[in-house]
Amino acid sequence: MAIPWLAISAGAKIGAALFGGSQTRQAGKQAKELGRLNEKYITEETAEQSRRLRFSQGRTTSRAKAGFAASGFRSGAKSMGGSQKAYLQTLRDVQQSEMAWLQKSGQSRATIARKGGEAAASQLNAQAIGMFGQALTGAAGLAYGIQQGTSGYGG
């Protein structure tokens, strides 16, 4: 009689679907966690880049002021001429723009990393649900076949 072998085969398929679903679901959790870790890393990296940029900008501003002083102008905002004040204001504006761009781009990259992990997790979870559904369908077919004295797969 072929029913025991077919039942064993169906049981193996059900077990494989359950195992595959479980592993896929676990991979989804790991993908989500990886997205969170990438987001954290990018946020920390951006903070460090911002710190370095701020330091570099401070040096640039100090050099500009030192250059003004070396050219014969006394230090201090009141003694600076209009062109020096305009230059420093333009320099500040450019530096603020650079910093804002760095922080905005870092935030965007961090968000993309997190959302990428969430999307991968969602896709893997959907696959896991499909595998669990296959296992359930296989189990129902096997139970029906045993009840009817057939394989449950049309045999």
For each residue, the residues with C-beta under 8 A, 3 or more apart:
1: 4
2: 5 6 151 155
3: 6 7 145 146 149 150 151
4: 1 7 8
5: 2 8 9
6: 2 3 9 10 145 151 152 153 155
7: 3 4 10 11 142 145 146 151
8: 4 5 11 12
9: 5 6 12 13
10: 6 7 13 14 138 141 142 145 151 152 153
11: 7 8 14 15 142
12: 8 9 15 16
13: 9 10 16 17 138
14: 10 11 17 18 135 138 139 142
15: 11 12 18 19 135
16: 12 13 19 20
17: 13 14 20 21 131 132 134 135 138
18: 14 15 21 22 131 132 135
19: 15 16 22 23
20: 16 17 23 24 131
21: 17 18 24 25 127 128 129 130 131 132 135
22: 18 19 25 26 128
23: 19 20 26 27
24: 20 21 27 28 124 125 127 128 131
25: 21 22 28 29 124 125 128
26: 22 23 29 30
27: 23 24 30 31 124
28: 24 25 31 32 120 121 122 123 124 125 128
29: 25 26 32 33 121
30: 26 27 33 34
31: 27 28 34 35 117 120 121 124
32: 28 29 35 36 117 118 120 121
33: 29 30 36 37 117
34: 30 31 37 38 117
35: 31 32 38 39 113 114 115 116 117 118 120 121
36: 32 33 39 40 114 117
37: 33 34 40 41
38: 34 35 41 42 110 113 114 116 117
39: 35 36 42 43 110 111 113 114 117
40: 36 37 43 44 110
41: 37 38 44 45
42: 38 39 45 46 106 109 110 113
43: 39 40 46 47 106 107 110
44: 40 41 47 48
45: 41 42 48 49 106
46: 42 43 49 50 102 103 105 106 107 109 110
47: 43 44 50 51 106
48: 44 45 51 52
49: 45 46 52 53 102 106
50: 46 47 53 54 99 102 103 106
51: 47 48 54 55
52: 48 49 55 56
53: 49 50 56 57 98 99 102
54: 50 51 57 58 99
55: 51 52 58 59
56: 52 53 59 60
57: 53 54 60 61 95 98 99
58: 54 55 61 62
59: 55 56 62 63
60: 56 57 63 64 91 95
61: 57 58 64 65 88 91 92 95
62: 58 59 65 66
63: 59 60 66 67
64: 60 61 67 68 87 88 91
65: 61 62 68 69 75 88
66: 62 63 69 70
67: 63 64 70 71
68: 64 65 71 73 75 80 84
69: 65 66 73 74 75
70: 66 67
71: 67 68
72:
73: 68 69 79 80 81 84
74: 69 79
75: 65 68 69 79
76: 79 80
77: 80 85
78:
79: 73 74 75 76
80: 68 73 76 77 84 85 88
81: 73 84 85
82: 85 86
83: 86 87
84: 68 73 80 81 87 88
85: 77 80 81 82 88 89
86: 82 83 89 90
87: 64 83 84 90 91
88: 61 64 65 80 84 85 91 92
89: 85 86 92 93
90: 86 87 93 94
91: 60 61 64 87 88 94 95
92: 61 88 89 95 96
93: 89 90 96 97
94: 90 91 97 98
95: 57 60 61 91 92 98 99
96: 92 93 99 100
97: 93 94 100 101
98: 53 57 94 95 101 102
99: 50 53 54 57 95 96 102 103
100: 96 97 103 104
101: 97 98 104 105
102: 46 49 50 53 98 99 105 106
103: 46 50 99 100 106 107
104: 100 101 107 108
105: 46 101 102 108 109
106: 42 43 45 46 47 49 50 102 103 109 110
107: 43 46 103 104 110 111
108: 104 105 111 112
109: 42 46 105 106 112 113
110: 38 39 40 42 43 46 106 107 113 114
111: 39 107 108 114 115
112: 108 109 115 116
113: 35 38 39 42 109 110 116 117
114: 35 36 38 39 110 111 117 118
115: 35 111 112 118 119
116: 35 38 112 113 119 120
117: 31 32 33 34 35 36 38 39 113 114 120 121
118: 32 35 114 115 121 122
119: 115 116 122 123
120: 28 31 32 35 116 117 123 124
121: 28 29 31 32 35 117 118 124 125
122: 28 118 119 125 126
123: 28 119 120 126 127
124: 24 25 27 28 31 120 121 127 128
125: 24 25 28 121 122 128 129
126: 122 123 129 130
127: 21 24 123 124 130 131
128: 21 22 24 25 28 124 125 131 132
129: 21 125 126 132 133
130: 21 126 127 133 134
131: 17 18 20 21 24 127 128 134 135
132: 17 18 21 128 129 135 136
133: 129 130 136 137
134: 17 130 131 137 138
135: 14 15 17 18 21 131 132 138 139
136: 132 133 139 140
137: 133 134 140 141
138: 10 13 14 17 134 135 141 142
139: 14 135 136 142 143
140: 136 137 143 144
141: 10 137 138 144 145 152 153
142: 7 10 11 14 138 139 145 146 152
143: 139 140 146 147 152
144: 140 141 147 148 152
145: 3 6 7 10 141 142 148 149 150 151 152 153 155
146: 3 7 142 143 149 152
147: 143 144
148: 144 145 152
149: 3 145 146
150: 3 145 154 155
151: 2 3 6 7 10 145 154 155
152: 6 10 141 142 143 144 145 146 148 155
153: 6 10 141 145
154: 150 151
155: 2 6 145 150 151 152
